[in-house]
Amino acid sequence: MNLFTMYKATLKFLVVGLLVMLASSCKTPKEDIVLRQIKDVVVDGTTAPMLKAQAIFFNPNPQHGKLKRINVEIFVDGKKAGTVDQELNTIIPANGEFTVPLEVKLAMQELGFLDTIFSVLGGKKFEVRYEGVLRVNYHGFPLRVPVKYKDEVRVKF
């Protein structure tokens, strides 16, 4: 075995070892981020109707990451009311909660504007569903995390 062959074999061994170390150090999360609560829901009807709220998420994983995008459809009483499509750069703490402000232009024509106004003035509660995905980065690796959340809210103008 000549010196050049030994050098090539050693180099291959080092490259393979480095790849194994990189792959094992870039652990992806074992559990999905969870949407725990939507709070402070307010409908701003002054100009174009907007739903504003605070979304509280929980990361059960020991790795921190970054929330890059929220793409979630909102349904009110079974009818599509709007879409959250926000680009973000929010740090996700390891084993912790984080809050993201949401702003959604409401599609009142889908809900029936007058029916909605009379229901809100009458104090009716609405079933609100949030369905979609979060785009998250962990150590540079993009992941899609599904979101499915349902709540009953009394909307305030």
Rosetta blueprint (number, residue, H / E / L):
1 M L
2 N L
3 L H
4 F H
5 T H
6 M H
7 Y H
8 K H
9 A H
10 T H
11 L H
12 K H
13 F H
14 L H
15 V H
16 V H
17 G H
18 L H
19 L H
20 V H
21 M H
22 L H
23 A H
24 S H
25 S H
26 C L
27 K L
28 T L
29 P L
30 K L
31 E L
32 D L
33 I L
34 V E
35 L E
36 R E
37 Q E
38 I E
39 K E
40 D E
41 V E
42 V E
43 V E
44 D E
45 G L
46 T L
47 T L
48 A L
49 P L
50 M E
51 L E
52 K E
53 A E
54 Q E
55 A E
56 I E
57 F E
58 F E
59 N E
60 P L
61 N L
62 P L
63 Q L
64 H L
65 G E
66 K E
67 L E
68 K E
69 R E
70 I E
71 N E
72 V E
73 E E
74 I E
75 F E
76 V E
77 D L
78 G L
79 K E
80 K E
81 A E
82 G E
83 T E
84 V E
85 D E
86 Q E
87 E E
88 L E
89 N E
90 T E
91 I E
92 I E
93 P L
94 A L
95 N L
96 G E
97 E E
98 F E
99 T E
100 V E
101 P E
102 L E
103 E E
104 V E
105 K E
106 L L
107 A L
108 M H
109 Q H
110 E H
111 L H
112 G L
113 F H
114 L H
115 D H
116 T H
117 I H
118 F H
119 S H
120 V H
121 L H
122 G L
123 G L
124 K L
125 K L
126 F E
127 E E
128 V E
129 R E
130 Y E
131 E E
132 G E
133 V E
134 L E
135 R E
136 V E
137 N E
138 Y E
139 H L
140 G L
141 F E
142 P E
143 L E
144 R E
145 V E
146 P E
147 V E
148 K E
149 Y E
150 K E
151 D E
152 E E
153 V E
154 R L
155 V L
156 K L
157 F L
